[in-house]
């Protein structure tokens, strides 16, 4: 398994586990975040499970454009998290904001690892 495959696998595991946890604990998370609606947690959970499925598929395929699309989605998550933290439009609790920031940091590290893995994989193919 090359570095790209390892980076993708880490992302797929984290995304699927996060999605499952969001679905299973949506009410508790709504309380932690200080929001009244828990629907967003299971919707994001379902989206993360779907996203992880697309990543699992690319672990073997390693299609350049598809991996770039995964990386773009990771950076979009980080950017969205940044705006949530900056503007706090939903009056999320401090604990909720800490969770958002911590997850955004994890996603950022995974995106950067995927970039390095992608570079190494395709650079080694050219030589």
C-alpha positions in Angstrom: 0.0 0.0 0.0 1.5 3.3 -1.1 1.4 6.7 0.8 -1.6 7.9 -1.2 -3.6 4.7 -0.4 -2.7 5.0 3.3 -3.8 8.7 3.3 -7.1 7.8 1.5 -7.7 4.9 3.9 -7.2 7.2 6.9 -9.7 9.7 5.4 -12.2 6.9 4.6 -12.0 5.5 8.1 -12.3 8.9 9.8 -15.2 10.0 7.6 -17.2 6.7 8.0 -16.7 6.7 11.7 -17.6 10.3 12.0 -20.7 9.7 9.9 -21.8 6.8 12.0 -21.2 8.7 15.3 -23.1 11.7 14.0 -26.1 9.5 13.2 -26.0 7.5 16.4 -25.5 10.4 18.7 -27.4 13.2 16.9 -29.4 14.2 20.0 -26.4 14.3 22.3 -24.5 16.3 19.7 -27.3 18.8 19.4 -27.1 19.3 23.2 -23.3 19.7 23.1 -23.5 22.2 20.3 -26.4 24.1 22.0 -28.7 23.8 19.0 -32.3 22.7 19.1 -32.4 20.9 15.7 -30.5 17.5 15.6 -31.5 16.9 11.9 -28.3 18.4 10.6 -26.2 15.9 12.4 -27.7 12.8 10.9 -27.9 14.5 7.4 -24.1 15.3 7.6 -23.6 11.8 8.9 -25.2 10.3 5.9 -23.2 12.5 3.6 -20.0 11.5 5.3 -20.8 7.8 4.9 -21.4 8.4 1.2 -18.2 10.5 0.9 -16.3 7.7 2.6 -17.7 5.2 0.1 -16.2 7.3 -2.7 -12.9 7.4 -1.0 -12.9 3.6 -0.4 -13.4 3.2 -4.2 -10.4 5.4 -5.0 -8.1 3.6 -2.6 -7.7 1.0 -5.4 -8.4 3.1 -8.5 -6.2 6.1 -7.5 -7.6 8.2 -10.4 -5.8 11.5 -10.4 -8.9 13.7 -10.9 -11.0 11.8 -8.4 -8.3 12.1 -5.7 -8.0 15.8 -6.4 -11.8 16.1 -6.0 -11.6 14.3 -2.6 -8.9 16.8 -1.6 -11.0 19.7 -2.7 -13.9 18.4 -0.7 -11.7 18.1 2.4 -10.4 21.7 2.0 -14.0 22.9 1.5 -14.9 21.2 4.8 -12.0 23.1 6.5 -13.0 26.4 4.9 -16.7 25.9 6.0 -15.5 25.0 9.5 -13.4 28.2 9.5 -16.4 30.3 8.6 -18.6 28.6 11.3 -15.9 29.4 13.9 -15.4 32.9 12.6 -19.0 34.0 12.4 -20.8 31.5 14.7 -24.1 32.0 12.8 -25.9 29.3 14.9 -24.7 30.4 18.3 -22.8 27.1 18.8 -21.4 26.5 22.3 -17.7 26.8 23.1 -17.5 23.0 23.3 -19.2 22.7 19.9 -16.7 25.2 18.4 -13.8 23.3 19.9 -15.1 20.1 18.3 -15.5 21.9 15.0 -12.0 23.3 15.2 -10.4 19.9 16.2 -12.2 18.0 13.3 -11.2 20.7 10.8 -7.6 20.3 11.9 -7.8 16.6 11.4 -9.3 17.0 8.0 -6.7 19.6 7.0 -3.9 17.1 8.0 -5.6 14.4 6.0 -5.9 16.6 2.9 -2.2 17.6 3.1 -1.2 13.9 3.5 -3.3 13.1 0.4 -1.6 15.9 -1.6 1.8 14.4 -0.6 0.7 10.9 -1.4 -0.7 12.0 -4.8 2.5 13.8 -5.6 4.6 10.8 -4.7 2.4 8.4 -6.5 2.3 10.3 -9.8 5.8 11.5 -9.6 7.1 7.9 -9.2 4.9 6.8 -12.2 6.6 9.4 -14.4 10.1 8.1 -13.6 
